[in-house]
């Protein structure tokens, strides 16, 4: 770092004075020579003073530069000392690492010594174990010699076993031959079964075709005419094919019948007769196009249903008879409700089973809640009767099987 040159500073300070002197010279062109000499004398003094200041400033600048050089030399010495200190620290760290490595080597030597001692102990134990095993092997060798003496007896027994094995092999060959024959017979049986399945499918198809033809041509009328109150004649027709209906509104139907019936009039009206789960005839309301269905027709229609379902649906048939012959007094309802229902014509359990909640609720004095209660009582009794019947049939089947 260098200080500013003092000559430059001093020259700058006297620049203004020189300018004044030059100006005075120009102005004093006509002035007296004495004044000019005085000014020149003062100027010489100033120049002398300027030179002395310049010399002093140069000396001070030289001292300052020497100090700067000394500082730089000291900085270089400090840097060298720092490098030496860092080198010493690295040597110290290496010495510490060497010391730690020596300690670790010593520990490894101690561990190796301990491991050698442990292996020596194990080898000693193994030697003892081998000694014990040698003794055991000697005993086993002695036993083996004893067993060898019995080998001859075993050889004789083995000869008999080999003879038995020959017989077993012959039996196995015979069994394999029988198994092959069984597989052949099974293949033949499966072939015949496949042919029977084909024949069965063919016959089912022919039966369905015959059923379709029967639907086109069937329809025998019961040889009886029923006359209504309005003079309209009614007839009952039977068809030997069933209609697959299982439910109509709130009513469960017998949907697997192989026949169905229709009622017709001479005026050209027709109504399909459905059979509910209690074997009661159900048909659409016909009052909107003719008078009420004759009562005698309904009676004969009921007998027709019972006659045709007696063998095909024995459980339904027996339940119908039970419900028809059982009064509603057995259902556990209040006397007031029982008398009310009897007065409305619902005297038996079958009457209630055949009615819907909506039908009962239409009667004066019977609300929806009461009607629902009455119907549920009848259906609950029917379920209990059906369960008891199935239990009885199972007991009879077990007795017959045991006999």
RAPEJO-V753558 format. One record per residue. RES is the residue in one small letter. PHI is phi in whole degrees, -180 to 180 (none if undefined). PSI is psi as a letter, one per 20 degrees, with the letter a starting at -180 (999 if undefined). Layout:
res=<RES:RES>
phi=<PHI:PHI>
psi=<PSI:PSI>
This chain:
res=<x:x:x:x:x:x:x:x:x:x:x:x:x:x:x:x:x:x:x:x:x:x:x:x:x:x:x:x:x:x:x:x:x:x:x:x:x:x:x:x:x:x:x:x:x:x:x:x:x:x:x:x:x:x:x:x:x:x:x:x:x:x:x:x:x:x:x:x:x:x:x:x:x:x:x:x:x:x:x:x:x:x:x:x:x:x:x:x:x:x:x:x:x:x:x:x:x:x:x:x:x:x:x:x:x:x:x:x:x:x:x:x:x:x:x:x:x:x:x:x:x:x:x:x:x:x:x:x:x:x:x:x:x:x:x:x:x:x:x:x:x:x:x:x:x:x:x:x:x:x:x:x:x:x:x:x:x:x:x:x:x:x:x:x:x:x:x:x:x:x:x:x:x:x:x:x:x:x:x:x:x:x:x:x:x:x:x:x:x:x:x:x:x:x:x:x:x:x:x:x:x:x:x:x:x:x:x:x:x:x:x:x:x:x:x:x:x:x:x:x:x:x:x:x:x:x:x:x:x:x:x:x:x:x:x:x:x:x:x:x:x:x:x:x:x:x:x:x:x:x:x:x:x:x:x:x:x:x:x:x:x:x:x:x:x:x:x:x:x:x:x:x:x:x:x:x:x:x:x:x:x:x:x:x:x:x:x:x:x:x:x:x:x:x:x:x:x:x:x:x:x:x:x:x:x:x:x:x:x:x:x:x:x:x:x:x:x:x:x:x:x:x:x:x:x:x:x:x:x:x:x:x:x:x:x:x:x:x:x:x:x:x:x:x:x:x:x:x:x:x:x:x:x:x:x:x:x:x:x:x:x:x:x:x:x:x:x:x:x:x:x:x:x:x:x:x:x:x:x:x:x:x:x:x:x:x:x:x:x:x:x:x:x:x:x:x:x:x:x:x:x:x:x>
phi=<none:-108:-77:-66:-65:-68:-60:-65:-65:-68:-59:-65:-67:-90:-62:-64:-65:-61:-62:-65:-64:-62:-65:-64:-61:-66:-74:-94:-60:-105:-79:-76:-71:-69:-64:-66:-65:-60:-64:-66:-63:-64:-68:-63:-60:-64:-65:-63:-63:-65:-68:-66:-65:-66:-64:-63:-67:-65:-63:-64:-65:-64:-61:-64:-65:-63:-61:-61:-62:-63:-61:-65:-64:-64:-60:-66:-63:-62:-62:-64:-64:-63:-62:-63:-64:-64:-64:-65:-63:-62:-63:-65:-64:-64:-64:-63:-64:-63:-64:-64:-63:-64:-63:-65:-61:-64:-66:-65:-64:-65:-65:-63:-63:-63:-65:-62:-63:-66:-63:-62:-64:-64:-65:-64:-63:-64:-63:-63:-63:-62:-63:-64:-65:-62:-63:-63:-64:-63:-65:-65:-63:-65:-65:-63:-63:-66:-67:-62:-66:-90:-64:-63:-63:-65:-63:-65:-65:-64:-61:-66:-64:-63:-63:-62:-63:-61:-65:-65:-65:-61:-65:-65:-62:-64:-66:-63:-63:-65:-64:-61:-64:-65:-63:-64:-63:-65:-61:-66:-64:-63:-65:-64:-64:-62:-65:-65:-63:-61:-63:-64:-62:-64:-68:-63:-64:-64:-64:-64:-63:-64:-64:-64:-65:-65:-63:-76:-112:-78:134:-95:-93:-67:-76:-158:-112:-115:-105:-82:-64:-93:87:-77:-87:-119:-137:-115:-112:-111:-127:-89:-146:-89:-116:-86:-112:-116:-157:-137:66:-91:-107:-85:-115:-84:-100:-115:-72:-97:-157:-158:-127:-136:-113:-133:-124:-72:-86:95:-91:-142:-135:-79:-98:-102:-118:-80:-68:-105:61:-103:-73:-130:-147:-64:-66:-106:-69:-78:-123:-162:-73:-64:-66:-57:-63:-62:-63:-65:-64:-66:-65:-63:-65:-62:-63:-64:-64:-81:-99:-60:-93:-79:-136:-63:-65:-62:-64:-66:-66:-61:-63:-62:-65:-69:-97:-110:-79:-75:-64:-85:-86:80:-85:-66:-63:-62:-67:-61:-65:-63:-67:-64:-65:-89:101:-96:-97:-112:-62:-63:-61:-72:-65:-83:-97:-100:-61:-64:-65:-68:-66:-73:-74:-61:89:-120:-86:-64:-65:-66:-63:-65:-64:-64:-64:-67:-61:-66:-68:-63:-63:-66:-65:-63:-63:-65:-64:-63:-66:-64:-62:-66:-65:-66:-63:-64:-64:-64:-64:-66:-68:-67:-71>
psi=<p:p:r:q:p:h:h:g:g:g:h:h:h:i:g:h:g:g:h:g:g:h:g:h:g:h:h:k:h:j:r:q:h:g:h:h:h:g:h:h:g:h:h:g:g:h:h:g:h:h:h:h:h:g:g:g:h:g:g:h:h:g:g:g:h:g:g:g:g:g:g:h:g:g:g:g:g:g:g:g:h:g:g:h:g:h:g:g:g:g:h:g:g:h:g:g:g:h:g:h:h:g:g:g:h:g:h:h:h:g:g:h:g:h:g:g:h:g:h:g:g:g:h:g:g:h:g:g:g:h:g:g:h:g:g:g:h:g:g:h:h:g:h:h:h:h:h:h:h:j:h:g:g:h:g:g:h:h:g:h:h:h:g:h:h:g:g:h:g:g:h:h:g:h:h:g:g:h:g:g:h:g:h:g:h:g:g:g:g:h:g:h:g:h:h:h:g:g:h:g:h:g:h:g:g:h:g:h:g:h:g:h:h:h:h:h:i:r:m:p:p:p:m:p:p:p:p:r:h:j:i:p:p:q:q:p:q:p:p:l:q:r:p:m:p:i:q:o:c:j:p:p:q:o:j:k:q:k:r:r:q:q:p:r:r:i:j:j:q:q:p:p:p:q:o:r:i:j:k:p:p:p:r:q:p:j:i:i:i:r:a:q:p:p:h:h:g:h:g:h:h:g:h:g:g:g:g:i:i:g:h:h:m:h:g:h:g:h:h:g:g:g:h:h:j:p:q:i:h:i:i:j:r:q:h:g:h:g:h:g:g:h:h:i:j:n:h:r:h:h:g:h:h:i:q:r:g:h:g:h:i:h:q:p:i:o:a:g:g:g:g:h:g:g:g:h:g:g:h:g:h:h:g:g:g:h:g:h:g:h:g:g:h:h:g:h:g:g:g:h:h:h:999>
